[in-house]
């Protein structure tokens, strides 16, 4: 059942958006740390405190707090149960001599890198017994929503809850994207990289990808490459004059993107960009390109998306075969094609900062 959005006044909005920004950045910092190693508990505990901070503001300071509190009583909604679970874990961390931290005994990945798949640990019965009675009543929410579950996915669920009841407090960067997102793509890891991403439904997820503008500042098309008579436009996405990944799009999708206001140019990337992969401590799977000059100075607006014959500017067409092959229908399972498409369209191969 969809919950009613909160009424938030103009005076309340900046503070709530600032706290939401902290929560978003905490999720991104935790996820980045899972690839670097180190103490994941620090990030987990910081996140718990920030979420409880926002919960307290909505519970006690919001003018429309009655609408928020109605989500918790008499029967908590699923989203409210998730917040109760966070509150339980945060109170344990805040008041007791017990270290709330994720398990770190599971690693996922392979040739493209390893990542810790930490899950929320159980709270021992002896520790639970030390809590105040009102906090003890939140234990079922913790056991149902956090205990044994992977941290990043529960963090994204919390972001989805807050965005659902107060979309105006989502903090966005100058491109309109959620601050801190998308999380970095890792091949063969299909977990969500974005709070808005549909979970467990490839068709819905692809529809979501196609319905949003690509991330980045602009894209430079370098040619058309056809596979089994199906044409694809290929090129590179640039953000702040850097490109971390190529892209593959059907002409009709490019038309939709342009109609939505996204910039596609046509130009010679090979002649105007240089390889700077060595400057990044955690490079993506491929090359990082840097354009010393803004792409608009050496590339021109794309005026045509449909061509009778394939063409390529400055690059070997065969270099695109495997890239297009991965997304062309029937070659790989849907989830494999989706992972590549998601990485390209979200510009999700940018190393964490």
N, C-alpha and C positions, 0 to 999 in steps of 0.2 A: 504494500500500500504506500503510495507516495505521500510524503509529509508536506505540510504547508510551510512555505518559506517564512523566515523570521522577518519582522519589520525592524530595520536598522536605520537609525537616524544619520544624517550627514556628519554629526559631531562624533558618533560612535564608530563610524566606518574606518577612519584612518588607523586608530589603535588596533581594531580587530584585524585589519589587513596586515599590520606590522607583525602581530603575533602569528598569524597564518603564514606569513613569509618565513618566520623562524622555523615553524613546523615543517614547511616544505623543504627548506634548506637542510634541516636535520635528517629528513628521509634521504635526500641526495647524498649527504655526507656519510650516513650509515652504509648505503649501497656501495659507494665508492670504496669504503673501508673493507668491504667483504672481498674485494679483489686485491687489496694491498696487504692484508693481514693486520696484526695488531689487536688492540683491545676494543672489540666491538661493543662491550658493555658500556663504555663511556658514551658512545653515540646513542645507544638504546635508552640509557637513563636520562640523558639530556632531552631526548624526544618525549619521554613520559612526562617530564616536568613541564615542557612547553604545551603539550596537549591539555594537561590539567590546568595550566594557566588560562588557556582559552575557555575551557569548560567553566572555570570559576567566573570569568568575565561574563559569560553568557548566562550563568546561573544567578549571579548576584548584582551585576552592574548594568546589564542591558535593560533598557526601558520596556522592551517586549519580552522580559524574562518569563512571563507566564506561558507564552507559546512554547518556549524552549523546555520549561519544566514539565509541560504536558506530555512531552515525548517520553518522560521517565515514569510518570504515574498516570493511572494506577498500575498499568501493565507497560513496562518499557518496550519501545520499539526495538527492532534489531539493531539500529544504529545507536540508540541509547544504551543498549546492552554492551556494545563495543566500547563506548565511553566509560561505562561502569567497570569494565574489565581493565581499562587503562588506569582508572582511579585506584583500583585495588592494588595493582602493581606499583603504582607511584607511591601509595601510602606505605607499602612495605619498604620501599627504598628510602622514603623520607623519615620514617620513624623507628625502624628496627635495625638490628645488627645483622642484616642479611643482604648479600650482594645480588641485586637483580641484574642478571646478565644472560645473554643467549648462549645456548649450547654451541660449541664450535667444532664438533666432531664429524661433521658431514661436509665434504667438499664436492662441488660439481664442476664440470668443464672438461677440458682436455687439451688438445694442441693449441687452442685459441686462448688458453689461460684458465686458471682455477679461481673458484669463488667459494667463500664460506657460506653454507646454507644454514644459518643459525636459526634455532627455534626457541620459543619462550619456554624456560624451564619450569617445572612444577614448584610451587611454594610449599615447603615442608609443613607438616601438620603442627609441629612445635612452634614454628614461626607464625603460622596462621593463628594459633591460640593466643599469641601476644597482642593481636590487633584489637582495637575497639570493636564493640559489637556491631556498630553500624557499618564498619568496614568489612567485618567478617561476612555480613550479608551479601557482599559483592563477590564472594568467592565463586559461586556458580557461573557468574558472568565471565570471570577470568578463565575458568576451566573450559567453558564452551567456546570462547572467542579468541583466546590467546594461547593458552597452554598447549605445547606441542606443535604450534603452527609457526611457519616461517615468518620472520619478522617483517621483511619488506612488504609482503602481501598484506599483512595486517596494518602496516603503516599507510599503505595506499587506500585501504578500506576506510580508515579514519578520515583521510583527506576527502574521499568521496562523500562521506557522511556530512562533513562540514560544508562542502561545496553544494551539496543538495539542499541544505536548509538555509544557506547564506551565500549564494553564488558571488555576490558583490565583494566578499572579503578575500576571495582568491587573489593572491598577489601575482601579477603578471609582469614580464619584462617588456622592453620597448618594442618588441615584435608582437606582443599579445599572447605569448606562450606562458604557461605556468612557470614561475621562477623556480629554478632547480631541476627542470624537466626538459626533455625526456631523460630518463636514466640511460646509461650507456649500454648499447646493444652488445650481446655476446653470442656468437654463433652457437647454435644447438641449445640455447637457453630460451625457452618460450614464455617465461613468466612476464606479466605486464611491465611495461616501461613508463606508463603514464597513468595518472589517476582517472582520466576519462576513457581509457581503453577498455572495450568490452572484454569480459573475462570468460574464457572457455567456449567461445563461439567464433570460429574463423570467419564465417560469412559476415557476421555482424561487425567483427573487427575490421575486415576489409572495407565494408561500407563506411565505417567511421573514418578510416584512413582516406578514402576517396572523397569523402564529404568535407574534409578540412583542408585548408591550404597547406602546402609543404612548409616545413620549417626552413629557416635561413633567410638571407636577404634577397637572393635571386638565384636563378639557374642559367647556366650557359649551355646551350645545345651545340654539340659538335657533329651531329650526324643522325642519319636514320639507318637502322639495322633491322632487316626482316628475318623472321624465322618461320618456316613453313607458311610463307606468304603473308604472315601477320607483321605489319610494320611497327617498329618501336622507335621513339625518339630517345637518344642517349646523350649524356653530358655530365656536368658537374654542378653540385650545389655549393654556393659560396655564402659565407657569413663572416663579416668583418675581414673580407678579402682572403679568407682561408677556406679551402675545400678539404673536407675529410672523407668524402665518399662520392662515388658517381651516382647517377640515377638512371632509371629505365621507366619510361611512361608510354602508354598508348596515346596516339594523337588526340583522341577524344577527351582523355583525361587532361592533357595539356590545355585543350580548349576550355575545359571547365575551370582549370586553375587560373588561366588568364582572365576569364570572365569574372572570377572572384577577386581579381586585383593583384594576383601574384605576378612577378616579373620574370619573363623568359627572354633571354637574349640568344644570339647566334654569333659564335666567334671562334678564334683559334686559341684554345687554352694552352696547347703545347708551346706556342710561340710567345705567350704572354704571362705564363705562370712558372714558378720554379719549385723544385722539390725541397721541402723543409722538414721532412719526417724526423730527421735527426735532432731537431730542436724540441721534440716532445718526449717526455719521459715515459708516457704510456700511449704510444701511437696506436692508431686503429689498425685493422687488418688491411694494409695497403699503403698508399702514399698520402702524405699531406702536401697540398699545393698552396702556394702563396702568390697572390697577384700584387706586385708592387704598386700598380696603378688600379684605381677602381675599374671594375669590369665594364662599366658604362663608357669608359674612354676608349676601349678597344673592341667591344662587341656591340652589335646593333640589335634593336628589338626584333623578336621573332614575329614574322608577319604571315608565315605559312606553316601549317602542321601536317599537311598531307602531301606526299610526294610519290610520283609514279616509280621512281628508281631510288635505290639506296645511295647515300652519299656520306662522305666523312671529311672533316677538316683537320689536317695535321696529325692524325693518329691512324694506326693500323686497325682496320675494321675487325680483324680477327681477335683483337684484344677484348672486344665486347661480347664475343660469342658466349663465354661461360656466364657472364653477368646477365645477359638476356635469357640464356638457357634456364637459369634458376627460376625465373618468374614466368616463363612461357608455360601455359597449361599442359598438364600431362607428363611433364618430365620429372617432377619431384612431388612428394606428398604436399598437400595444401599448407600444412603448418611450416614446412621448410621454405616454400615460396613466400609465405607471409612474413617470416622472420626477416628475410632480406628486404622485402618491400617496406616493412615497418622501419627498419634501420635507415633506409634511404629516404623515405618520405618524412620521417620525424627528424632527420639529420642527427641520428642517435649514435654516431660513431665518434663524436667529439670526446676526447679524453676528459675525465673529471678535472676541475680546476681547484 
